[in-house]
Amino acid sequence: GERGKRLSIPPPSPAPIAATSPPLAFGTRNPNMVLVLALTEQTGVTYQHFKPQEVANTLWALATIGVPVLSSSNRHVITKLVSRALTLAPYFNSQDISNTLWAMAVMRLQVEAGPDSALLQALSQQASASAVTFRPKEIAITLWALAKLQAGRPVGHSLMAEALCNRARASAASFSGSEAAITLWALGSLGGGSVVDTDVPHVTRDPSLLEALARKVQLQASGLNTDSVVNALHGLASLNAHLQVSQRA
């Protein structure tokens, strides 16, 4: 049957160049904290019944709130959700994938080994297989998350990067200026010289893709906020792209 109404995808950190800060901050004295912690503990009890959307949305919510839920005393809840996500990964749709990877990046989960690494690999495979269904915002967020998770280290997910770059090229006309700017930042980070996996820089430096994204940024430049401007410039500088973009509005 049809799945329930979906949460809107959260925007990536306004300035991915800096360390990610979750948009909400529940102080320890906030009266809602007791409820959040209680719900988190209940999540650890009922997680095996969660469906893909419920897993993804819960990880998104915990990462967004940014509370002591992520402390060592509650890390077991995240571990359980990661385990459930790994089981359900073949059933994740594009929004589930982007929400989950965004949450993993915001929570700075360790992706070098263990369940987090296995989940990243499973979601990479699912994203590669379903790339044609990704919308611009999901492409931007997923590439952003991949860039944040690799943090200068190769994570070996060039197939996902290639599939999403191909999808971005095909749907570039539908990107907003801010989505194009975030994508340029991600491509610049993935294609930087510190990445050992040379397949990733190759797919992120496709001239036709970069030009299409740069053109979107240019056409909407007057409406971009400071973060989008910085993201686009950082991406272009990292890629050292010499693009011949039309000067016409």
N, C-alpha and C positions, 0 to 999 in steps of 0.2 A: 504494500500500500504506500500512499504518499507519506513522506516524512513531514514532521511538523515544521512550523515556521522557523527559519534559521536566523541565528544571530548574524548581524552584519560583521564583516571581517574587520578587525581592528587595524588602524594604520600602523605601519612600522614606526619605530622611534622617529620623532620629528627630525633628528639630526643623527643619522646612523654613524657619522664619523666619530661621534663621541660614544662613551659607554652608554648602553641602553638603560633607561630609567622607566619602570612601569608608570603609566599615567596616573594611577591612584595610589594613595598612601594612607592606609588605615593605621593611625597611631595605636599604641598598645592600650591607651585609655579610651579609645573610641568604643562607645557602647555596642556598636555592630561587631566588634572584634570577637566577642563571646559567641555570637551567632555564626560568624565565619569559621571560627575554629571548630565549633560543634558540627557544622555541615561538612567541614573537611574530614573530621574523624568519621562521620557517617559515610562519607565517600569511600573511605578505606574498608568499610564493612560491606557496601553494596556494589562495589566497582565491577564485579563479575557479571552483573546484569546490564551494564552500560552498553548502549549501541554506539556505532562509530561517531555520530554527531554528538552524543552525550559525552563521550570521552574527549573529543576535540574541544567542545565548548567548556568543559570543566577545566582542562589544562589552560585554555585561553583565559578563563576567569581567574584562576589562581595566579597566573603570571601577571594579569592586568592589575589585580588588587595589590600584589607585591607586599604581602604581610608576612609575619613570622611563620605563616603556614609553610614556608620554604626552609624553616630552620631544621636543624638535625633531628629534633624530636618529632617532626612531621614529615620528614623526607620519605618515610615508608609509604605515605599516601601517594606521593609522586611516583615512587617506584612501582606501586600497584597499577596506577593509571598507565604508566609506560608499558607495563607488561600486558595490560588489556589492549592498549593501542597496537602493540606488536601482533597480538592474536587477530585483531580485526583489520589490520592494515590493507589486506586485499580488497576490503569493502569500503575503504575511504574514498570519498569523492574529492574533487579539487578543493572545495572549501574546507573540508576536514583536514586535508593535507596542509594547506597553507596556515590554518589556525594552529595546528599542532606544531609545525616547524617554527612558527612565530613564537609560540610559547616556549619551546625548547631553547630558542635563541635568547629570549628575554630572561629565562631562568638560568641561562648559562649551564645547561646540562653538559656533562662530560660525554663527548662523542668518540673518544679514541678507543674505548673498549666497553664491554658489558652491555646491558639491556638498552641503554641509550643509543649506543652505536648500532645495535641490531635494528632498533626502530628507525633510525635515520636511513639505514640501508633499505629497509622494507618500504619506507615512504618514498625513497628515491626511485625504487623500482615501480611503485604504483604511479608516481607522478610521470615517469617516463612513458608508461603504458597508456595513461589517460591525459596526456598533455593537450590533446586537441580540445578538451572540455574546459581548459583553464581560461578564465576571463582576465583582462588586463590587471586588475587589482590583485588577483591571486598569483599571477605571474610575478608581479613586482614584489609581493610579500614573500613568496617562496624563494626567489633568488636572493632577496635581502637576507632572509633567515639563513640560507646556505652560506652566504658570504660571512655572516656573523659567526656561524658555527665553525667554519673552517679557520677563522681568526689567524690567518697567515700560515695555517698548516693544511696540507692536502687532505681532503676527505674522500677523494676517489669517486666522486659522483658526477663525472663528466657527461654520462648519458642523460641524466636528469637535466643538467645545465643545457646540453645540446637540444634536447626535446623542447624545453621551455623557450630557448632562444628561437628555435624554429617557429614555435607558436606565437612568440612575440612579434616576429617578422611578419607573419601572416595576419596578425590582428593589430598591427601598429596604428592603423587609422582610428582604432577605438580607444587608444590610450589617452588619458588626460595628461596635462602637462606635469602634474605632480607624480603621477604613476610612471611617466617616462623618466622623470628626474631620479626617482628612487631606483628604477631599473638601471639607469646609467651608473649610479653609485655602486650597485651590486655587481654589475659587469666589470666595472673598474677594479673593485676589490677582488673579484674572482680571477681577473686577468692580470693581476699585479705580478711583479717579478718574484715575489716571495712564494708563489704557488709552484709546487714542484710538478704537479700533474699538468703536463704541457697540453693535454687535450682541452682543458678548461680554458686557458687563454686563447686557444685557437677559436673555439666557438663563440667566445665573448667579444672577439674583435672582428666579427663579420661586418665589413664596411656598410653593407646595405641595411643591416639592423641598426647600427650606430647612427647612420644618417637619418633613418626614419624616426628614431627616438629623439635625436637632436632637433629635427625639424618640428616635432610636436612641442618640445620645450620652447623653441624659438617662437612658434606661432602663438603660444599662450604665455609668453614671458611676462607681459604686463600684468598678468593676474597671479603670478607665482609669489608665494611667500618667501621669506629669507631662507628657510630651511631647504626648500626645493631648489632655489638658486644655488646654494652651497653644495647640495647633493649632486646636481648636474655638473657643476664646475669640477668638483672633486672626481667624479667619474670620468669626465673627458680628460682631465689632467693625468689620472692614473693610467688611462688607456693610451695616452699620447696620441689621440686620434686627430688626424688632420682632415676635417670634414668640410666639404664644399656645400654649405647649406645656403639655400636661396635667401636673399635679403628681403624678398617680398613678404608682406604680412599675410 
